[in-house]
């Protein structure tokens, strides 16, 4: 069984349930008001999923009161304090699923980047599943589907896959962890710094390793940053900067076309002309002539 990391270090996954080492508990409950309920405030490491099928349920979760009606539900994050009470004088029928986060920790990268930050996210204690929101409805239906699949031959695989979908949906529908936002801000700062370096030195012999080194990151990280923030590779951005600089030189100086290409970092005049035409739809010479004809 895998080990899940909390703020206080590694802890083992929960003990086997129902004669299995699969850390999942699934139940469908019809509870009359006053019978076995209310459930006192408590907390556990498992992610708790509730889908209300009929009646009404009130929860006190992470200091907030939430009322759920039929067709609604809730995802309660790990180790959040919560208590439950049926309301309205008629009790309720619900499906309750407990899934330990260790199920999603297929490797250390998943745990470090996709699971632990959201488990510990102070901005995402729970997600109320509203019937009128499509992505919330997807989670609600997936809870019911997990209950239906419980006794299938390959139930553990189906449930684990469903849990991964639910978790991705939860991450998309809650604020990002503060540390994730900080990382995003730092990534944006690095990308901007690399862009400025490229623009300032686009006439030099820049290669991808040199571009990445300017931002203090590896080549793969550099490419990922540019794909995220610019939608193009660092080399494509470098070429664009060189072409933009060449267009300025063509109309602001009387430098020969071949010298313009060299000054902007193009190794050969033919490659310069080909790249320029691909971007501006005409050769460098034609661009210069068209500019002065329009100006006069």
Buried (B, 14 or more C-beta within 10 A) or exposed (E): EBEBBBEEEEEEBBEEBEEEEBBBBBEBBEBEBEEEBBEEEEBBBBBBBBBBBEBBBBBBBBEEEBBBBBBBBBBBBBBBEBBBBBBEEEBBBBBBBBBBBBBBBBEEEEBEEBBBBBBBBEEBBBBBBBBEEEBBBBBBEBBBBBBEBBEEEEBBEBBBEBBBEBBEBBBEBBEBBEEBEEBEEEBEEBBEBBBEBBBEBBBEEBEBEBBBBBBEBEBEBBBBBBEEBBEBBBBEBBBBBBBBBBBEBBEEEEBEBBEBBBBBBBEEBEEBBEBBBEBBEEBBEBBBEEBEEEEE
